[in-house]
Amino acid sequence: MERRPRSFYALAAFFGLFVLFLYGPILTIGILSFQGPGGGLTFPMRGVSLHWFADLFQEQAVGDIWGAFRRSFGLGFMVMVTTVVVSVMAGLAFRKRFYGSGLLFYAAITSLVIPSILISLGVGLIFSQLGLKIHWATSGFGSQLTWTLPFGLLIMFAVFNRFDKSYEEAARDQGATAWQTLRHVVLPIIAPSLIGVALFGFTLSYDEFARTLLTAGSYNTLPLEIFGMTTNVTTPVIYALGTLTTLFSFGIIAVFLLTVWVMGRRRARHGSDAGKGV
């Protein structure tokens, strides 16, 4: 049996420490959320119960947790749909060079290197100067698109750079129109990538704090609500909320990954049936 070099164990230990550093705080919050009714915000544990999870569903003395959750979910859905649609359209447009395409591309991704708080401040100032109401569904929506769209664009550009145009040519040879080719050929092929863009769009929006800080108006999104709770909530109920929102995020990711897996199985089955038919 071949003996593994010491470097392997050193790298394994380093990776283990990295995973612990990455997920240790989440695990700690998850454990502390099961404190007993008399428990506090720190160890040691004072009993084990679901008291603080139940407390989340009672009338809260401060904040609007579930309203903030609905706003974050709605905003995330809006951002997700817009990011997918615009990214696909931009990916199709950039398949051919046009005047100013390079400048437009760099302008689109510049927001990735600008501090998020400055984006939030700038969008808020623009809305104020134009006399428009600052609201999570308008100014908040716009500021979050500056975060999600560049990622969607970069993914779609990479996808279309590797896309085999012979599929489209075959469809046109069979008499398909441009719309039919897009709908029945291009979109099914790039569907897994579209799901990835949608996942990016939703999760980045759902968790975003800085770009929403000065653009949400009078109603908080969930990250803003949680931040506000850290200043005035001194019970493990905030840990229970953190645990539930983390599980929700992992659940969303699992749904997207399951969708990709189902689509892959269906495509493989259709390919197998087509092969048998031949």
N, C-alpha and C positions, 0 to 999 in steps of 0.2 A: 504493500500500500504506500503510495507516494505521500511523503511528508510535506505539509504545507509550510511555506516560508513564514518567518516571523512577521514580515511586512503584511501578510494577509490578516493576521490576528490584530495587528496594530490598526489597520484600516477598518476592520470589523468593530473594534472598540471605539474608534473615532466616529464611525457611523452610528453606533449605538448611543453615544453621548449626544450626537446631533439630533437624533430622533427624540431623545429624552428632553433636550433643550427646546425642541419644537413643540412637542405635545405635552410636556410636563405641566405647564400652566393650565392647559385645558383639562388634564386629568385631575389636577388639584381642585379646580373649581367644581368639577363634576362630583368629586368626593365630598367636598364641603357643602354642596347643595343638599346632601342627605343628613345634615345636622338634625339633632333632636330639637323640640320646641324651645329649649333653653340654650341652644347653641349660639355661638357667635361667628365672627368672620374669620377666625383663625383656628388652628389646631390648639389643643387636642379636641377631638370630637366629643360632644356631650350627648350621647345617644345617637340612634339611627332611626330616621323616620322620613315620611313623605310630606311632612307638615308644611314646608316652605313651597313645595309645588302646589299643594292645595291652596296656600295663601295667595298664590298668583291669580287664582280664579275668584278671589274675593274682591270686594270693592276696595280699591287702593286709596290710601290717604293722599298720595302724591302721584303725579304723572298720569299718563294715558297709554298704558302698555299695549293693549290690544288695538287701540286706534292707530298707534304708531306702527304696529305690525302690519295692519291692513294697508297703511300708506306705503310702507316699504315694499310690500308685496306688489301692490298696484304699480308703483313706480318702477320696480324691477321688471315687471311684465312689459310695461311701455318701452322701457329702454331696450329690453331683449328683442322685441319685435322690430323696433326701429333699427337697431344695430344689425340684425340679420338682413333686413330688406336693403338698407343702404350699402352694406358690405358686398352683397351679391351684385347689386347694380354697379358699384364702383369696380368690382373685380371684372365684370364683363366689359365695362368701358375701358379699363386700362389694358385690356388685351391688345389693343392697337394704340400706337403712339399718336398723340395729338399735341397741338401747340399748347404749351404751358403745363403738360402733364407732370413733369418733374417738379415744378414749383408747387403745383397743387398737392402732390404726394407729400412733400416735405412740410407743407403748411398743415396737412391733416395730422401728421404724427408729432408735430412740434409740441402739442399739449402734453405729451408724455414726459417731457423734460422740464416743463414749467411746474414749480411747486403748486400743489393742489390748492392750498389756501389762497394763492394769488388768483387762480382760476375762479374760485368761489367769490372772491372779492370783486374781480372784474365783471363777472356776470351780474352780480348783485348791483354794482354801480350802473351798468348799462340799463338794467331794468328800471332803476330809480330815475335815471336821467330821462328815459323815454316816458316816464309817467306810468309805467306798467306795474301791476301788483306783483310783489315777490311772493311766490307760492311754490310748494314742492312739485306741483304738476306742470309748472311752466319754467321758471328760472331754475329750479332744482333739476328738472328733466334735461334742460339744455346743458347745464354744467356737468351732469353725469355722462352725457353723450361725448363730451370731450375726453373722457376717460375710457369708455368702452369702444367707441368707433375705431380708434387707431388699432386696437388689438384685432377687431373684426376685419379691418382692411388688410392688415399684415397676413392674417390667416388666409383670406380669400385670394390675395395676390399670390401667395405660395401655392395654393391649390390650382389656380388657373394657369400658373406657369408650368405645371406638370400635367395639365389636362391634355389628353390625346384628342386632337381636333378631327381625327378620322371618324369618330363616332357621329359627330355633327354632319360631316360630309356624307356618311352613309344614310343618315336620316333625310337629308335634303335630296339625295338621289332617289329615295323612295317617295318623294313628293311632299314631305313634311314642310310646313311653313316654319318661319323663324320662331313663332310662339310655341308651336307644337314641338319643335326641337328642344326648346328651352324646358318646356314642361315635362316632356316624356323621356328625354335623353339626358340633358345636362343636370337638371335638379336631382333626379334619382341617383346619379353617379356621385354628386358632391354632397348628398344628404348627410352622411356622417360628419363631414366638416361643418355643415350648417348647424348641426346639433352642438358641435363644439363651440361655435361662435355664440349660439344661444346661451349655452352654459356660462361662457365668459361674461356675456352681457348681463345676465340675471345676477350671478353671484357678485360681480364687481359692483353692480348698482346696489344690491341688497346690503352689502357690507360697507358701503362708502360713507365716510364721515366728513372729511375735510372739504370736499367739493360741494357738500350739502349744507355745511355749517352756516353760511351766510346767504343761502339761496332757498332755504326751506320755508321761510316766512314764519307765520304764527304757529304752524303745526309741525311737530317734530316727526322725523322718520325714526325707525327703531334704533339705529346707532346713536342718534342724538338723544333719544329718550334714555337709553342706557347710560350715556355719559352724564346726563343730568341726574340720574339716580345715584351715581357714585358720590355725589356731593351731599346727599341728604338721606340716603337709605343706609342703615347700619345693621341690617339683619341679613341672613343668608338667602333671603328671597331674591336678591340680585344674582346670586350664584345659580339659583334654580332657573331664573330667566336665561342666564348665560348657557346653562346646560340644554335647555329646550331649544334655544335658537341655534346652538351648535348641531344638535341632532337634526333640526329642520334643514340646515345647510347640507349636512351629509346625506339626508334623505333626498334632497333635490339632485345632488350629484349622482346618487344611486339610480334615480329615475332616468336621468339622461344617459348614464352608462348602460342601463338595461335596455333603453330604446335603441342605442347603437348596436347592442348585442342581438336583439330581436331582428333588426334590419339586416344585419350580417347573416344571420341564420336563414332568413327569408330569401335573401339574394343568392346564398349558396344553394338552397333548395330549388329555386327557379332555374339556376344555372345547371343543376344536375338534371332536372326534368327536361330542359332544352337539349342537353346532351343526349339523353335517352331518345328524345324524339327524332334527333338526327340519325 
